[in-house]
Amino acid sequence: MQVRPVTDKECISKAILNILGKGEFTEKELAEKLGVSRNMIANYMNAVSAPSMRVIRALHDTFHLPYGSIFGEEEMNETFIKYSSLPEDEQQLINVLIEKLSSRTRG
């Protein structure tokens, strides 16, 4: 089974722009809520960077956004649903593995 990449920078950009477009938060306030810098919010908005799974989960939990709206899908693929149901320590192990594998392909 081929798994589609979990993050889609353009869809995440739209989700963040939508949150900011409501006028309830500034970029700085959103950054504080998500635990990132204001510059990182700008990178997400401009689809320069994709947020970590921790930030994606914070978007979901804080703003009650369906994962589908964050990723631009109506239904999440079953791989992400399985990931989401894992305990946090197991998610962290997966995140470390993904980082290590990603750094190999970049390096």
C-alpha positions, 0 to 999 in steps of 0.5 A: 500500500502506498502512503500519501505524504502526511503534510501538504504545505498548501493545505496547511497554509490555507488552514492557518490563513483561515484561522488568521482571517477570522481576526481572532488571533494575530500571527504572534498569538497563534504562534504562542498557542502552537508553541512556535515562533511568529516566523515559523507561522509566516513560513507555514502561511507561505507554504515554505515549511510544513509543521511537525506532527506536534504542531498539526495536532495542536492545530487540531486540538486547539481549533477543533479543526478536522484533520481533513481540513488541515490536509485538504481531504475529507477523510484521513487515510488509515495510516494517519488515523492509526498514528493518531490513536497511538500513545504519545511516546509511540508517536514520538518514536515514529517522529524520530524515525521519520526525522532520521530517515528524512535527514538521510534523503536530504543529506 
